[in-house]
Amino acid sequence: MFGTSQTLRTAVTALAAGAVSLGLVTLNASTASADTTVCSGTASIYGVLPDGRLTYSAINPTSGDRIKTLVGPDLGFTPKAMATLNFNTVLVTSTAGELYRVDVQTNNTTLALANAPVRIADGGWTHDKLTYDGYGHLYGTASGILMRYLVSEDKPAGSQHINQRVEIGTGFVLKTLAAAGQDRLIATTDAGKLHSYKIIGNAWKRDDLKEDGWSGFNQLVSPGGGFYYGRTANTGGMYWYKDGNISDGSGADIAYHTNDPVDESGWTQQLLSAAPRTVSCKVVSTLGQDIANDANAEVGNTFSDFPQFDYSSAWCAEFVKYIWAGNDVDYAYQLDARAISLREYGVRHGTWHTTGPKVGDAVLYDRENNLSDGRADHVNLVVAVSADGKQIQTVGGNESRQVQRSGWFSWDTASSPVGAGPVQGFVSPKG
């Protein structure tokens, strides 16, 4: 695999020229400003060598330096596709169509398994690619069909924990596939195009981020935060990129680091898979607007478009959690299906306020005009605030049984747009 040095930075000028000749990238690509971006975490990437051994690599996302690479045991079967669920659970399919769960005991100084790979399906998993978005959805392609599954356990034991198979669409003949966020995929084609897909319910929307320049990669992974890592087929080099905003449908804000790769060679794994959500980046100044944009994009969807939701008659708080979590809001995992859990979050983190609504805030309503009983009747999201701060527009789940956007209303005098009572206060996302 790698040479003796941990990061190979020699011959940078020659490497950059070689990258262009390989059809990877151009050297004058747009660079995104990081003035207001806060990133944290470590890019964690599992892989399988041609001889069947499992590998683990850690990368510092802000510097692009590889921290370590560890080589573990032989998996004992011929792998075909893989997806990492979390830091110690990897799903791997075999060329025979079997699905295995690989349980990692440690990846600190050595890479060791807790037990032999567990076969959780005897057949039917013929996907050529798999990826997990970190929010309960496993995606895969087979014969050009994109499929989605709901993963209900951190360590699934069988089909009861990986189910609700949905065919999202056809025509997904892709060279690489990776999850960049909640129900958001990135992919490359043989022609070198870079695509972004947003899965909305059972439908999808594609944005063409780059028309060419990405043909040299045969593996593409993302640990979250807008970081993309591509491995070159011929040299085994690992290159890294930072997308300033994965939700804007544009590749103009992708920062290229062609002159400073993670490694110029040594990545000989035949499969690679990043653990999702191990890196988090937030552009603090635009977090609220990003939340509003994502909420607006869901308008018109119904409960059936969110298979991970639990309560068909009361999913307003689940919707707020879904939107906040998709924007890496800190501690969003503390929210639950109760509307009052938003106020609990706000009190706990000091973001509860009863005046001055901001875009991206959650807004709580109660018919009794009182939250002291530990319940609220409804919660939705502020997506627009008037110049004088007296009126707002909102988007909420379970409003007339769908995601609905309100017109302008005076938040301090009018009741909820869906009759859930007066506004009680606002909760800002912690970013």
Number of C-alpha atoms within 10 A of each C-alpha: 12 15 10 7 7 14 18 20 15 11 10 15 11 10 18 21 14 13 21 15 13 18 16 21 21 17 14 8 15 13 16 15 12 13 9 11 13 14 16 14 17 21 29 24 23 24 24 27 19 13 13 18 16 24 23 21 20 19 18 17 25 15 12 20 19 20 14 15 20 16 19 18 14 16 18 11 17 16 22 22 25 28 29 27 28 20 18 17 19 23 26 27 27 20 16 15 18 19 26 26 24 22 20 20 15 13 22 11 9 14 17 18 19 11 10 15 20 15 18 17 16 13 14 11 21 19 22 19 21 27 28 32 25 23 19 20 23 24 26 25 24 16 12 15 15 20 21 24 19 20 22 15 13 12 17 17 15 17 11 12 16 19 15 15 12 14 16 18 14 13 10 18 17 17 19 21 28 30 32 31 26 23 22 20 22 24 25 28 20 16 15 20 18 21 21 26 19 21 17 16 17 15 11 13 11 14 16 16 21 18 14 18 20 24 21 23 26 21 23 26 26 32 28 26 28 21 23 24 23 24 26 23 17 12 14 22 21 24 25 24 20 22 21 24 20 25 20 16 16 17 21 16 18 23 19 22 19 25 17 21 26 27 23 24 20 15 22 20 20 18 23 27 29 33 28 30 25 19 22 22 21 23 19 14 12 15 20 23 17 25 27 22 16 18 27 18 14 21 15 14 17 18 22 12 16 17 14 17 17 12 13 13 9 20 27 29 28 23 26 29 22 21 23 29 20 19 26 24 20 15 14 20 12 11 21 16 18 19 27 23 19 29 28 17 20 20 13 10 15 12 16 21 17 13 13 11 23 22 21 29 28 29 29 27 28 23 17 12 14 15 17 7 8 12 15 24 21 28 33 29 33 28 26 22 20 14 8 7 14 16 18 22 19 27 27 30 28 24 22 10 16 19 23 23 22 16 12 15 18 15 22 15 11 13 17 24 21 14 14 19 20 22 23 21 22 27 26 25 26 18 16
